[in-house]
Amino acid sequence: LVTGMPLGWSIPELQGFNFEGGFAIKPEFMALWLALSLYLSLFWMLAAVAVRWFRGTVPAAWFVGAAAVWVGQEFLRAWLPPGFPWLFAGYSQWKLLPLVQISAVTGVYGVSFLLALVNAAAAHAIITARSRALARRLAPLAASVLLAVGCYGWGVRARRSVEWKAGPRLGVIQQNIPRYVEDYTTQTHEEFCRENLR
């Protein structure tokens, strides 16, 4: 990369009597990939520095700051160019429909905050395990778990208050047939649709 030579990647396959295969990664692509990796790693580094600052400044409630920092770095990563609005912590809870109902009010950032808060409070309980003050050590974890249970309960109630009615049955078909296929006709399209609607 430093010399400007392409980076080779060999995956040989037997083609006839000789092994062939592999590809070359251009130095420009490698430089962009490394730059993007460094750029994205800055968010995590700044978040770690901010959490460390919260822990030193407000040791009794640093876990709230840690959750806020987590959501802040997700927000900045999504909105600063080039923008990467995926892989938020809140997306991991998509199967817990009652819990994610808070996203109707807060967006995915509220779910991420809740997850980060519970996990940071659990980390606080582990870090302060040698402390004799059991209530001071476990109170943040208990409060954050109560908040999560409250959000879950609110989500259950919100889902029950919605009246579901039977509506039209819809289907989406992704063809996966390139546009440049010459013998793709209306008849082929209709056959494909019939096959997928069974």
Beta strands, then each sheet from edge to edge (+ up, - down):
strand 1: 7-9
strand 2: 13-15
strand 3: 18-20
strand 4: 23-25
sheet 1: 1+ 4-
sheet 2: 2+ 3-
end
